[in-house]
Amino acid sequence: GPAKTLPRLTGTHEQNWVNAIKAGQKAGANFEYAGPLTELCLLGNIAKRVDGLIEWNAADMAISNHPEANQYVRTEYRKGWSLLQ
């Protein structure tokens, strides 16, 4: 197998997060790693829904070759509800 280049976690992911905060270090699944990984997984779900290859434009946060797939990229919130202020 490949060389173990990443530090190994002890305990739970939650405890690793708390320990990282206390030590001023990065957690094992920090957002620099987890964010792009989550984006990749969610784009795979969208590709499965449209049953085809999608071309992702990260700068515009849009799928360029399947305009109908963009409905899955953003959520339209009910009036009075928003993530932005």
Residue pairs with C-beta under 8 A, 6 or more apart in sequence:
6 28
7 28
9 16
9 28
10 16
11 19
13 27
13 28
13 29
16 27
16 28
16 29
17 27
19 25
20 26
20 27
20 28
20 30
21 27
26 32
39 58
43 54
43 56
45 72
46 54
46 63
46 69
46 72
46 73
47 53
47 54
47 69
49 69
49 72
50 66
50 68
50 69
52 66
53 65
54 63
54 65
54 66
54 69
55 63
55 64
55 65
56 62
56 63
56 64
57 63
57 64
61 73
61 74
62 70
62 73
63 69
63 70
63 73
77 83
